[in-house]
Amino acid sequence: MSKFGDYWASQCGNPRGMIGSIMTWAMNRANNVMYHGMIEHMKLSEDIKILDVGFGNGYLEKLIYRKVKCSIYGIDISKDMVKSASAKNKKGIANGDIHLSVGDCCNLTFENNSFDIVATMNTIYFWDDTIRGLQEIYRVLSEHGVFYNAVLTKESLDKVFYTKNGFKKFAPKEYVEMGKRVGFKNISFSDLGEKYGLLVIYEK
Ligand SMILES: C[S@@+](CC[C@H](N)C(=O)[O-])C[C@H]1O[C@@H](n2cnc3c(N)ncnc32)[C@H](O)[C@@H]1O
């Protein structure tokens, strides 16, 4: 694989500097159908608490908060993304509703049963330990909480040159197996764009 491909993959998994900002901006546009599709599935109301894992430049937070003024927490391993996402979500942060910080989904610092919804988009490929990340999400979800995992299908990822290294790609069957392994009961799928993205919905 080319050096450029490796570099781009590493920016996807941990966006940094000016290039990271450009890449996440481009992602916002390219994956618009995925953000909106995921939000349509969420049962949003002002009294719920959401965690977004790997928020990138905070576009999902902005869209959710525009729709419903609920409580939104987010963690991302990239310090630069915490800065960009905070700039994008000034109003929600000033209102005390949006809380963004550096964090790793394989080691969450939240109490058990803290969130009604956990969401993540295009991040599971990069977690160091996928099962550990899913266990952590299960732990912080409240009873009957829902985890929305928006991903590009394995076929879509395979079409892109920079996903050869640095991306863990899973088939639908594997998403189900891993979810069951950590305790999720009902696991279902919804299309996010025809044969493009997939929303894996895990119920606790
Ligand atoms: C491809 S970007 C997607 C950003 C955002 N979810 C979106 O769709 O606009 C992947 C993001 O996941 C973050 N990330 C990768 N591994 C992570 C981990 N273990 N815990 C938290 N965030 C992680 C990266 O820093 C990056 O911001």
The ligand as an SDF file (V2000), in Angstrom:
LIG
                    3D

 27 29  0  0  0  0  0  0  0  0999 V2000
  -13.5720    8.4240   10.6470 C   0  0  0  0  0  0  0  0  0  0  0  0
  -13.6530    9.4960   12.0220 S   0  0  0  0  0  0  0  0  0  0  0  0
  -15.4330    9.6430   12.2660 C   0  0  0  0  0  0  0  0  0  0  0  0
  -15.8080   10.8890   13.0220 C   0  0  0  0  0  0  0  0  0  0  0  0
  -17.3010   11.0720   13.3000 C   0  0  0  0  0  0  0  0  0  0  0  0
  -17.8610    9.9550   14.0200 N   0  0  0  0  0  0  0  0  0  0  0  0
  -18.0580   11.2890   12.0120 C   0  0  0  0  0  0  0  0  0  0  0  0
  -18.5820   10.3170   11.4640 O   0  0  0  0  0  0  0  0  0  0  0  0
  -18.1220   12.4380   11.5700 O   0  0  0  0  0  0  0  0  0  0  0  0
  -13.2100    8.4030   13.3420 C   0  0  0  0  0  0  0  0  0  0  0  0
  -13.1290    9.1090   14.6920 C   0  0  0  0  0  0  0  0  0  0  0  0
  -13.0380    8.1250   15.7230 O   0  0  0  0  0  0  0  0  0  0  0  0
  -12.0700    8.5520   16.6850 C   0  0  0  0  0  0  0  0  0  0  0  0
  -11.5950    7.3380   17.3890 N   0  0  0  0  0  0  0  0  0  0  0  0
  -10.8460    6.3330   16.8770 C   0  0  0  0  0  0  0  0  0  0  0  0
  -10.6430    5.3800   17.8170 N   0  0  0  0  0  0  0  0  0  0  0  0
  -11.2950    5.7880   18.9360 C   0  0  0  0  0  0  0  0  0  0  0  0
  -11.4600    5.2290   20.2370 C   0  0  0  0  0  0  0  0  0  0  0  0
  -10.8980    4.0620   20.5750 N   0  0  0  0  0  0  0  0  0  0  0  0
  -12.2100    5.9040   21.1350 N   0  0  0  0  0  0  0  0  0  0  0  0
  -12.7510    7.1040   20.8040 C   0  0  0  0  0  0  0  0  0  0  0  0
  -12.6280    7.6860   19.5940 N   0  0  0  0  0  0  0  0  0  0  0  0
  -11.9080    7.0360   18.6650 C   0  0  0  0  0  0  0  0  0  0  0  0
  -11.0310    9.2740   15.8510 C   0  0  0  0  0  0  0  0  0  0  0  0
  -10.2140   10.1280   16.5850 O   0  0  0  0  0  0  0  0  0  0  0  0
  -11.9090    9.9940   14.8290 C   0  0  0  0  0  0  0  0  0  0  0  0
  -12.3080   11.2770   15.2680 O   0  0  0  0  0  0  0  0  0  0  0  0
  1  2  1  0
  2  3  1  0
  2 10  1  0
  3  4  1  0
  4  5  1  0
  5  6  1  0
  5  7  1  0
  7  8  2  0
  7  9  1  0
 10 11  1  0
 11 12  1  0
 11 26  1  0
 12 13  1  0
 13 14  1  0
 13 24  1  0
 14 15  1  0
 14 23  1  0
 15 16  2  0
 16 17  1  0
 17 18  1  0
 17 23  2  0
 18 19  1  0
 18 20  2  0
 20 21  1  0
 21 22  2  0
 22 23  1  0
 24 25  1  0
 24 26  1  0
 26 27  1  0
M  CHG  2   2   1   9  -1
M  END
$$$$
